[in-house]
């Protein structure tokens, strides 16, 4: 670790995608309803590094994505519980450190196996923000 590097642990993450996303399952289209994203407390700690020499921030987030409305609909249909559990992923992100020490991260997610969201046909990413 260079002397200009600052390592940290992410202790909280909360995001909501109010509009959700479309889900096609067994030929039927479902609205996911709101998606709720937070840290996955069952996995390793989410950690990052601020590299001030290069003015780059890198963070690995271990996240869980909950879809409570769709999960309730699926439970009502009597599907296996494997379809209603949260989707977990590792988001590896990076971005420039700004003059005010803020940073806008972007990166791709490595999705864990999930019955409803096949890794082969699903992609997730966080696009650069401002």
C-alpha positions as CSV (number, residue, x, y, z in Angstrom):
1,X,0.0,0.0,0.0
2,X,1.4,3.4,-1.0
3,X,1.5,6.1,1.6
4,X,-1.1,8.1,-0.4
5,X,-3.6,5.2,-0.3
6,X,-6.5,5.4,2.1
7,X,-8.2,2.0,2.8
8,X,-11.7,1.9,4.2
9,X,-14.6,-0.4,4.9
10,X,-18.1,0.4,3.6
11,X,-20.5,0.3,6.5
12,X,-23.8,1.3,4.9
13,X,-25.3,1.4,1.4
14,X,-29.0,2.1,0.6
15,X,-30.4,2.6,-2.8
16,X,-33.9,2.2,-4.3
17,X,-34.8,1.8,-8.0
18,X,-38.4,3.0,-7.7
19,X,-39.5,2.0,-11.2
20,X,-37.9,-1.5,-11.0
21,X,-37.2,-3.5,-14.1
22,X,-39.1,-5.8,-16.4
23,X,-38.7,-9.6,-15.6
24,X,-39.6,-12.3,-18.1
25,X,-40.2,-15.6,-16.4
26,X,-41.6,-18.7,-18.1
27,X,-42.8,-16.6,-21.0
28,X,-44.7,-14.1,-18.8
29,X,-43.6,-10.5,-18.2
30,X,-43.7,-9.2,-14.7
31,X,-42.9,-5.8,-13.3
32,X,-40.3,-6.2,-10.5
33,X,-41.7,-3.3,-8.5
34,X,-39.2,-1.3,-6.5
35,X,-35.7,-2.8,-6.2
36,X,-34.0,-2.2,-2.8
37,X,-30.2,-2.5,-2.8
38,X,-28.1,-2.7,0.3
39,X,-25.0,-4.3,1.7
40,X,-25.1,-8.1,1.9
41,X,-24.4,-8.8,5.6
42,X,-23.9,-12.5,5.0
43,X,-20.8,-11.9,2.8
44,X,-17.3,-10.5,3.3
45,X,-17.0,-6.8,4.2
46,X,-17.3,-4.2,1.4
47,X,-13.9,-2.4,1.1
48,X,-12.3,0.2,-0.9
49,X,-9.1,2.3,-1.5
50,X,-8.7,5.9,-2.3
51,X,-5.5,6.3,-4.3
52,X,-4.7,10.0,-4.0
53,X,-1.5,9.7,-6.0
54,X,-3.5,8.6,-9.1
55,X,-6.7,10.4,-7.9
56,X,-8.7,7.1,-8.3
57,X,-11.2,5.4,-6.0
58,X,-11.8,1.7,-6.1
59,X,-14.5,-0.1,-4.1
60,X,-15.8,-3.7,-4.0
61,X,-19.4,-3.7,-2.7
62,X,-21.0,-7.0,-1.6
63,X,-24.7,-6.2,-2.2
64,X,-28.1,-7.8,-1.9
65,X,-30.9,-6.8,-4.2
66,X,-34.4,-7.2,-2.8
67,X,-37.6,-7.1,-4.9
68,X,-40.3,-7.4,-2.2
69,X,-43.4,-6.9,-4.5
70,X,-42.3,-9.4,-7.1
71,X,-41.2,-11.9,-4.3
72,X,-44.7,-11.6,-2.8
73,X,-46.3,-12.2,-6.2
74,X,-44.2,-15.3,-6.7
75,X,-44.9,-16.6,-3.2
76,X,-48.6,-16.2,-3.9
77,X,-48.1,-18.3,-7.0
78,X,-46.6,-21.0,-4.8
79,X,-43.1,-21.0,-6.4
80,X,-40.1,-22.4,-4.6
81,X,-38.5,-20.0,-2.1
82,X,-35.2,-20.0,-4.2
83,X,-37.0,-17.7,-6.6
84,X,-37.9,-15.1,-4.0
85,X,-34.7,-14.7,-2.1
86,X,-32.6,-11.6,-2.7
87,X,-30.1,-11.5,-5.6
88,X,-26.6,-11.2,-4.3
89,X,-23.6,-9.8,-6.2
90,X,-20.2,-8.3,-6.0
91,X,-19.9,-4.8,-7.6
92,X,-16.4,-3.9,-8.5
93,X,-16.4,-0.1,-9.1
94,X,-14.0,2.7,-9.6
95,X,-13.9,6.4,-10.5
96,X,-11.9,9.6,-10.3
97,X,-11.5,11.4,-7.0
98,X,-12.8,14.9,-7.4
99,X,-11.2,18.2,-6.1
100,X,-13.8,18.2,-3.3
101,X,-12.8,14.6,-2.4
102,X,-16.1,13.1,-3.7
103,X,-16.1,10.4,-6.3
104,X,-18.6,9.0,-8.8
105,X,-18.1,5.2,-9.1
106,X,-19.1,2.9,-11.9
107,X,-18.5,-0.8,-12.6
108,X,-19.9,-4.2,-13.3
109,X,-21.6,-6.7,-11.0
110,X,-20.7,-10.3,-10.7
111,X,-24.0,-11.9,-9.9
112,X,-24.3,-14.9,-7.7
113,X,-26.4,-17.9,-8.9
114,X,-30.1,-17.3,-8.5
115,X,-33.1,-19.3,-9.6
116,X,-35.0,-16.3,-11.1
117,X,-32.0,-14.4,-12.5
118,X,-29.8,-16.6,-14.7
119,X,-26.2,-15.3,-14.9
120,X,-25.9,-16.4,-18.5
121,X,-28.6,-13.9,-19.7
122,X,-28.5,-11.2,-17.0
123,X,-26.1,-8.3,-16.7
124,X,-25.9,-5.6,-14.1
125,X,-23.8,-2.5,-13.9
126,X,-23.6,0.9,-12.2
127,X,-23.0,3.6,-14.8
128,X,-20.9,6.7,-14.1
129,X,-22.8,9.3,-12.0
130,X,-22.4,12.9,-11.3
